[in-house]
């Protein structure tokens, strides 16, 4: 740890801080010492979170010391004759300077730090940073939702967060949750803080909750009471009802908003709501159901006082329900009476209208508290009702109506203030918008269609109460006694306009540079694609086929020169989905996937987690050239995820992500800023609209550099980025690096040059086990195609094992660039005629070839026409001959008349004869690769009927399209396991399964047929392809009689049939044998350890003999249970 003195505060930092980190901590301490708000921007990768935590907690320690010393000074003053007063005064002065004189008379108060971020994952990253500092002894707490913290099985099964909240509340109220009931006993036996620890994350609290069988949700709230720093999401802090629910105290606190670039939107959304007529109708139905339930209970013979379960005793009367239903019916009628235009934009009214509308149904400042209390009790009662009903809403509609009332009446009028004046003050930040819902509406939430008998006569309406000033929420925080608010992020520029929108003063501001050097980042605007088409993703152009095709070719060509991970960001989900659909229809998707596998960002939370896992799996696969992650600006991928080093070597931005201009809320926001331009000091609607797009772009750009040794390229694929205004809106740390490329080839050339220099100057710090050994001998660029690089390792004279090497350098893709000739690549993009890609050899081509011979039409989508559209190049350009994997042996040609000479004289220089021989070898090996696949197809066609062969062909094409082994296995099982003669075909298909599916396929093959797939691919007589797209093939070696006296060896290139397999089964037997009787098992059962035996042998050797039931396998110590034994299928009698 390094001790740094900043503004009189000793800050313990994990290492010697950079200059920009010191500047950042100076500004943080200035805010804290002077009680001033601050807006601080520091790029991603500069240690912003670490600096923020260390500086704020160091100041808090100084404040603690000052408070403690004040107490001691007070005691010393009370004691007569004290001689230490001078020393205490001197120390008090030092601590007062460190903690700041602006705190005034609050000499016995230590402010609590509230650290807020957008998501729980971002909070987890901050907690992990705190654990690695010297301040990991401070008391912390994390406030999360029931979705993250509740461990009750019934609550976890619910899908809706609102339903989880209601069920949890009802179980706690009825003392039905034993996890909550155990908290009191737990607190009596041990101290909560001691048991939990000082710095805890959500995962830590949940783990301890499972261990102690106590509720993590309420235990986290217990930790909050003595915490020095509290971590929580934005909405728990900004939403007044959430703040009250979680008991967040703001008086005298310091609030830090990390990742604050989204704060404006979240502030507005926390003070807004949408209430549809469907919500009102559902609430009315809930009151009807509730009234029937209460009436039934009141007429029952069982008295309420005799009911054991206190949770079902209602705390309201039938009269309360009837009165509420009348209010809801009147509200529905008044909403329908508002005149609304039939256009999709509806009608906009001033914010004061909301108070007028609700006052018509007697909901005002005097009646709201009683109504909210009744709504809360009724919704809780309904959520605990287990009765079956067609309307299973569990009181959700009543709860939503109550939430709307809390937003409307969130701020109480000041003492002596007139209600009308207070309402006028509140409503100036709001607009009321009423519109009829349309089925094709793209800008509203997904609400079920209005379902009544009169649906033809009246349409569903949506009442929206929208806040357009984030300052409304920020002023509310300051009104609750918050001392300091610090807003920080990597993308806040321009700071002035951002601060103006918050409507509170921010005297401390900082726009920090990056810690990296200029050579670590490349930024270019590519105005045209490889085919010369303009790249412009505006509203009119992005739907054209020409644009989609050009963008697809652009991504393809950058995918071949960018090493490792490539992130591609689209303006929105609809644009991304439209492009992907077009590429799949035109075969461009297949071409892109040849270079790197593609993962697409989904919308669902669970699906997103799976996509992230899949991306990192692909990145860690040494047989692949990295991966492409296609995502959207403002999505989860662009927000706070770590793509450091090889995971994100380049970011492509395909367009400016402007908000939807025709969304009524966007239009009203722009109109609101235009009307209040003087109040916001010049920030108008158009300026705000442009800033929304540029901030989203800057946030996505921040994914490329994550630390001081990282490097990467930023590729802006839209001609609109070339304007001077767009350049000014880029982050400060890349603004001077920006360069505009009117020619696509120049951009590719400079990207290649950048990565060559960066790889040399900033070597990647990857784990050694991820790097394959051996010398890289990459494939050569052929047209726009490249093959994965290989390394060759010799294990003797008989064979060579081919190993894939991670394409972590641009020269691995394009070895010709080792000589420094980037202009060769530029020349490939500088002409107009098209070239033809080399033919790919795969199992699918063998299948299609077989179908064409038999007169059936080929269904392969690998057409040469589509391939040639990848990019334009001169027809006179001839692709160089593709090298085979590994380092090639030089063929020596000796003159027949010469018998003497040195070794050097025997090695001739490259000649025409040498070149022609190499080309002949290439052609021969290409034929062998195709023939090996063709042989397998011929075997299958001969063994299966015509209908079965058609089924085999269909599933093979489906496997290539969907990349799901689950699709293939059931069909192959049906085709190849019905007869023992077909089992080898099932085994041989293993060679064509994609690498990430091989383990599952081998296991399934062994279970069904007893044949092991663990045959070394060096002996394979079939192409070792990745699924149905063989990238390369090993040349067939002719059989040579063995000259060795060793009987265990086989002729070179042939499979040793006596070879021992990893599973202990002889390859000569191709059947499973019982471990006991060594015969084919009758009614065979396999144990989890892999051993197989007959049912009779299991009974006689284990269950009847051994009281401990030890496994018959010597090295297996597991006690055998019947459930551990699984039947084996695939052979008669098994």
C-alpha positions, 0 to 999 in steps of 0.5 A, spaced: 500 500 500 502 507 498 500 512 503 498 519 499 497 525 502 491 529 498 488 535 501 491 534 508 488 527 508 492 520 508 489 516 503 492 509 503 492 506 495 494 499 493 499 502 488 502 509 486 497 512 483 497 515 476 497 523 475 489 522 473 487 518 479 491 523 484 487 529 480 480 525 481 481 524 488 483 531 489 476 533 486 473 528 491 476 530 497 474 537 495 467 536 495 467 532 501 471 537 505 467 543 502 460 540 502 460 541 495 456 537 489 461 535 484 460 532 477 467 528 475 468 524 469 474 519 468 474 514 462 473 507 463 480 503 465 483 509 469 481 506 476 475 511 477 471 506 482 478 505 486 480 512 487 473 514 489 472 509 494 479 510 497 478 517 497 471 518 500 473 512 506 480 516 507 476 522 509 471 518 513 476 515 517 479 523 518 472 525 520 471 519 525 478 521 528 475 528 529 469 526 532 472 521 537 477 527 539 472 532 540 469 527 545 475 526 548 476 534 548 470 535 551 472 530 557 478 533 558 475 540 558 470 537 564 476 535 568 480 540 572 487 541 571 488 537 565 495 539 561 494 536 555 489 541 552 494 544 547 496 538 544 489 536 543 487 543 540 493 542 535 491 535 533 483 538 533 486 543 528 489 538 523 483 533 523 479 539 522 483 541 516 482 534 513 475 533 514 473 540 512 471 546 516 464 546 512 461 541 516 461 547 522 457 545 528 456 537 527 463 535 531 460 529 534 457 526 527 460 522 522 456 522 515 454 515 512 456 514 505 451 512 500 454 508 494 449 508 488 450 504 481 445 502 476 445 495 477 447 489 482 452 487 478 456 494 478 455 494 485 458 487 486 464 490 482 465 496 487 464 491 493 470 487 490 474 493 489 473 495 496 475 488 499 482 489 495 484 495 499 486 497 506 479 499 507 476 492 507 475 493 515 470 498 514 462 496 516 458 496 509 452 493 507 448 492 500 441 493 499 438 488 494 431 486 492 428 480 494 429 477 487 437 477 489 436 476 496 430 471 498 431 464 499 424 462 500 422 456 495 415 458 494 417 466 493 423 464 488 418 460 484 414 466 482 417 469 476 414 476 477 418 481 482 411 484 484 408 477 486 415 476 490 414 482 494 407 481 495 408 474 497 414 475 501 410 481 505 404 476 506 408 471 509 412 475 514 406 478 516 403 472 517 409 469 521 409 463 515 416 464 513 421 460 517 427 464 515 424 471 517 422 467 524 429 465 525 432 472 525 430 474 532 433 467 535 440 468 530 441 475 533 440 473 540 445 467 539 450 472 535 452 479 533 449 480 526 455 484 524 460 479 527 457 473 523 456 476 517 463 480 516 465 487 515 465 488 507 459 483 504 456 482 497 450 480 496 453 473 494 456 473 501 449 474 505 445 469 501 451 464 502 450 465 510 443 465 509 443 458 507 448 456 512 444 459 518 437 458 515 435 466 516 433 471 511 438 474 507 433 480 505 432 482 512 439 481 515 442 485 509 437 491 512 440 489 519 447 490 517 445 497 514 444 500 521 451 500 523 454 501 516 459 506 514 458 505 507 451 502 504 451 500 497 444 500 493 441 501 486 439 507 484 432 506 484 432 504 491 435 511 493 431 516 488 424 512 489 421 515 495 417 509 496 423 504 495 427 509 500 421 508 505 421 501 504 428 499 505 429 504 511 434 509 507 436 515 511 438 521 507 439 526 513 447 528 513 449 523 508 454 523 502 451 520 496 455 518 490 452 516 484 457 511 480 455 510 472 451 516 473 450 517 465 444 514 466 442 518 472 437 523 468 433 518 465 432 514 472 430 520 475 425 522 471 422 515 470 422 514 478 417 520 478 413 518 472 408 512 471 403 509 466 396 507 468 392 504 463 384 503 463 386 495 463 389 496 470 383 500 472 378 494 470 383 489 473 383 493 480 375 493 479 375 486 478 380 485 484 375 489 489 369 485 486 373 478 488 375 481 495 368 483 497 366 476 495 371 473 499 370 478 505 362 476 505 363 469 505 368 469 511 363 474 514 357 468 514 362 463 515 361 459 522 368 460 524 369 466 527 375 470 526 378 470 533 378 462 532 383 462 526 390 460 527 393 464 521 392 471 523 395 473 516 388 471 513 384 476 518 382 482 514 384 489 517 379 492 513 371 492 512 366 490 506 364 498 506 371 500 505 372 495 499 365 498 496 367 505 497 374 503 493 370 500 488 366 506 487 372 510 487 375 506 481 369 506 477 368 513 477 376 514 475 375 509 469 369 513 467 372 520 468 378 517 464 374 515 458 370 522 458 377 526 456 377 528 449 382 524 446 384 525 438 384 519 434 391 520 432 397 516 435 400 522 439 394 522 443 392 529 448 397 532 452 395 536 458 399 541 463 401 537 469 396 540 474 391 536 470 393 530 474 390 533 481 384 536 478 382 529 475 384 525 482 380 530 486 374 529 482 374 522 485 375 525 492 383 523 492 386 529 494 392 531 500 387 530 505 384 523 503 390 520 500 393 517 507 387 513 509 386 510 501 394 508 501 393 504 507 387 501 505 390 499 498 396 496 501 392 492 506 387 489 501 393 488 496 397 484 501 391 480 503 389 478 496 397 476 495 396 471 500 390 468 498 391 461 495 384 460 492 384 458 485 381 464 480 381 465 473 383 472 475 390 470 478 393 477 479 394 477 487 392 484 488 397 487 483 393 492 480 391 495 486 398 495 488 400 499 482 394 504 483 397 505 490 404 506 487 401 511 482 398 515 488 405 515 492 408 518 486 403 524 485 403 526 492 410 524 493 412 531 496 408 534 502 407 541 502 411 546 506 408 548 513 403 554 511 404 553 504 397 554 500 395 547 496 394 550 490 401 553 490 404 547 492 401 543 486 403 549 481 410 548 483 410 540 483 406 540 476 411 545 472 416 539 472 410 534 469 406 533 463 400 529 463 399 525 456 392 521 455 392 516 448 388 510 446 392 504 445 394 501 438 396 494 437 401 497 432 404 502 437 412 501 438 413 506 444 408 503 449 409 498 454 406 491 453 399 491 456 394 486 454 389 488 450 382 491 452 378 485 453 370 487 455 364 485 451 364 493 449 371 492 446 368 495 439 365 501 442 371 503 447 379 503 446 384 502 452 386 508 454 393 510 457 394 515 462 401 517 463 404 522 468 411 524 465 416 527 469 421 531 464 426 534 469 431 530 473 432 536 478 425 535 481 428 528 484 435 531 485 432 537 489 428 532 493 434 529 495 437 535 498 431 537 501 432 531 505 438 533 508 443 530 504 450 534 505 454 532 498 452 529 492 457 526 487 456 524 480 461 520 476 462 516 470 466 515 464 461 519 459 458 525 462 461 530 457 459 535 456 459 537 463 455 543 463 449 541 460 449 535 464 449 539 471 444 544 468 439 539 467 440 536 475 437 543 477 442 543 483 449 547 483 455 543 481 461 547 483 466 542 482 467 539 476 473 534 472 474 532 465 479 527 466 484 524 461 486 517 460 492 513 463 494 510 456 498 512 451 496 514 444 499 508 441 494 504 445 488 506 441 486 507 434 479 511 432 477 511 425 471 513 421 469 509 415 465 512 410 464 507 405 464 499 405 468 495 401 463 495 395 463 503 395 456 503 398 456 509 403 455 507 410 449 511 413 445 508 418 439 514 418 432 512 418 431 512 410 438 508 408 438 503 414 432 499 411 435 498 404 438 492 402 444 495 399 446 498 406 445 492 409 449 488 404 455 493 405 455 493 412 455 485 412 461 486 408 464 491 412 464 487 419 466 481 415 473 484 413 474 487 419 473 480 423 478 477 419 484 483 421 482 484 428 485 479 433 481 475 438 474 479 440 470 484 436 464 488 439 459 490 434 454 495 436 447 497 433 443 503 434 437 499 436 434 492 437 430 493 431 436 495 426 440 489 429 435 484 428 433 487 421 440 486 419 441 479 421 435 477 418 438 480 411 445 477 412 442 470 414 437 470 407 443 472 403 448 467 406 453 473 409 451 470 416 455 464 414 461 468 411 461 472 417 461 466 422 467 463 418 472 468 421 469 468 428 463 465 431 457 470 432 453 471 439 447 476 439 445 480 445 438 477 447 433 481 451 431 477 457 435 477 463 437 469 463 438 469 456 443 474 456 447 471 462 447 465 457 450 469 451 455 472 456 457 465 458 457 463 451 462 469 448 467 467 454 467 460 452 468 461 445 474 466 447 477 461 451 477 456 445 484 455 442 481 452 436 477 459 434 479 466 432 476 469 438 468 471 437 464 477 435 459 480 440 453 483 436 449 488 441 446 495 442 448 501 444 444 503 451 444 495 452 447 491 457 453 489 453 455 497 453 454 498 460 459 496 465 461 489 462 468 488 462 471 486 455 479 487 457 485 485 453 483 479 448 476 479 449 475 486 446 480 488 441 476 492 437 469 496 438 465 497 431 459 502 432 454 501 426 450 508 427 448 513 431 443 511 437 438 517 437 432 516 441 425 514 437 423 521 434 416 519 434 415 517 441 410 522 444 415 522 450 421 524 446 417 529 443 414 532 449 421 532 453 424 536 447 418 541 447 419 541 455 426 543 454 425 548 448 419 552 453 424 552 459 430 554 455 432 560 459 431 555 466 436 550 463 441 556 461 441 554 453 440 547 453 434 546 448 431 540 445 435 539 439 441 539 443 439 534 448 437 529 442 444 529 439 447 528 446 443 522 448 446 519 442 453 521 443 453 519 450 450 512 448 456 511 443 461 514 448 459 509 453 460 503 448 467 506 446 469 505 453 468 497 452 475 497 448 480 500 454 480 497 461 486 498 464 493 502 462 496 496 458 490 494 454 489 496 447 484 496 441 481 499 435 474 504 435 471 503 428 465 508 427 462 505 421 457 511 419 459 517 415 455 522 420 461 521 425 466 525 420 462 531 421 466 536 426 460 536 431 461 529 432 468 529 433 467 534 438 462 530 442 467 524 442 471 523 449 477 527 450 481 521 451 480 519 443 478 526 440 485 527 437 486 520 435 480 521 430 481 520 423 476 520 417 477 514 411 473 515 405 476 509 402 475 502 405 482 499 404 486 505 407 482 504 414 483 496 413 491 497 412 491 502 418 488 497 422 492 492 421 498 496 422 496 499 428 495 492 431 502 490 429 505 495 433 500 494 439 502 487 439 509 489 439 509 494 444 504 492 449 504 484 449 498 481 452 498 479 459 494 472 458 495 466 462 500 462 459 496 455 459 491 459 454 497 460 449 499 454 445 506 452 444 510 452 438 511 456 432 506 460 429 505 459 422 499 462 419 495 461 413 495 466 407 490 471 405 486 468 399 482 473 397 478 475 403 479 469 406 483 466 412 484 460 415 486 459 423 493 459 424 497 452 426 503 449 430 506 443 428 509 438 433 512 432 431 511 426 436 516 421 431 517 419 424 510 416 423 505 422 424 504 429 425 499 432 430 496 439 428 494 443 433 490 450 433 493 456 435 489 462 438 489 468 433 491 473 438 496 477 433 494 480 426 500 476 423 497 470 425 491 471 420 496 474 415 503 472 415 505 476 409 504 482 413 510 479 417 514 483 412 511 489 413 507 490 406 500 493 409 499 496 402 498 489 399 491 489 403 490 496 401 490 494 393 485 488 394 480 493 396 482 498 391 478 495 385 471 494 382 471 487 379 470 481 384 474 475 385 472 468 387 473 465 394 477 458 394 472 452 395 471 450 402 471 442 403 466 440 408 462 434 409 456 438 407 459 439 400 460 431 400 453 430 401 451 435 396 455 432 391 452 426 392 445 428 392 447 432 385 450 425 382 444 422 384 440 427 381 437 430 387 438 438 388 443 440 392 441 444 398 447 447 400 447 455 401 455 455 400 454 458 393 460 461 389 456 467 387 454 469 394 462 468 396 464 473 391 460 478 393 465 479 400 469 485 397 471 487 390 478 486 387 482 487 381 480 481 376 488 480 375 489 479 382 491 472 383 490 469 390 497 466 393 497 458 394 494 457 401 499 453 405 498 447 409 498 446 416 504 447 420 511 448 417 512 445 410 518 440 408 522 443 403 522 438 397 530 436 395 531 435 388 538 432 386 541 431 380 542 424 378 549 424 376 551 427 382 553 423 388 557 428 392 556 435 395 555 438 401 548 439 405 547 446 402 549 444 395 543 439 396 538 444 397 536 448 391 533 455 391 525 455 390 524 454 382 518 453 378 519 445 379 519 446 386 513 451 386 509 446 381 510 440 386 507 444 392 501 446 388 500 438 386 501 437 393 496 442 395 491 439 390 492 432 392 491 434 399 484 437 397 482 431 394 483 427 399 480 431 404 474 431 400 474 424 398 474 422 406 468 426 407 465 423 401 467 416 403 463 417 409 457 420 405 457 414 401 457 409 407 451 412 410 448 412 403 449 405 402 447 403 409 440 407 409 434 407 405 432 413 401 427 416 406 433 415 412 438 418 407 433 424 406 432 424 414 440 424 415 441 430 410 436 434 413 438 434 420 445 435 417 443 442 414 439 443 420 445 442 425 449 447 420 444 452 421 442 452 428 449 449 431 445 445 436 447 438 437 441 436 441 437 437 434 442 431 431 443 426 436 435 424 436 435 423 429 442 419 429 440 415 434 434 413 431 438 411 424 444 408 427 443 404 433 438 400 430 443 395 428 450 393 430 452 394 423 450 401 423 454 403 430 461 404 426 457 410 422 455 413 429 462 413 431 465 416 425 460 422 425 464 424 431 469 427 427 464 432 424 461 434 430 463 441 432 469 442 438 464 444 443 459 439 442 464 433 442 464 431 449 457 430 449 457 426 443 462 422 445 459 420 451 452 419 448 456 414 443 459 410 448 452 410 452 448 407 446 453 403 442 459 402 447 464 405 442 469 410 444 470 416 440 477 417 443 481 415 437 486 420 436 485 424 430 492 423 427 489 416 425 483 418 422 481 416 415 476 422 415 476 429 415 477 432 422 472 437 421 469 442 425 462 440 424 460 441 417 465 446 415 472 443 414 477 448 415 483 443 413 485 436 412 491 432 414 494 429 408 493 421 407 499 417 408 500 411 404 501 404 408 508 402 408 509 395 411 512 396 418 519 394 419 519 394 426 520 388 430 515 391 435 508 387 435 505 393 438 506 398 432 502 398 426 504 401 419 504 408 418 498 412 417 493 406 420 489 405 426 492 401 431 486 396 433 490 394 439 490 401 442 488 401 449 483 407 450 482 412 455 475 408 458 479 402 459 475 398 453 480 395 447 478 398 440 479 391 438 472 389 442 468 395 440 463 392 445 462 393 453 464 387 457 462 386 464 467 388 469 466 381 473 464 376 468 468 379 462 462 377 458 457 382 454 453 384 460 446 381 461 441 387 463 448 391 464 448 397 469 453 402 469 455 406 475 457 413 476 465 412 476 464 408 469 464 401 471 459 396 467 457 389 470 451 385 469 445 386 473 446 379 476 454 381 478 452 387 481 447 383 486 452 377 487 458 381 488 456 388 491 449 388 494 449 381 497 456 380 499 459 387 501 455 390 507 459 396 505 456 396 498 463 398 495 464 398 488 467 393 484 472 398 481 478 398 486 480 405 486 472 407 487 471 408 494 463 410 493 458 406 497 453 403 491 446 405 491 441 403 486 440 410 484 447 410 482 446 405 477 444 406 470 441 401 464 445 401 458 442 401 451 444 399 444 446 392 444 441 386 444 440 383 451 442 389 455 
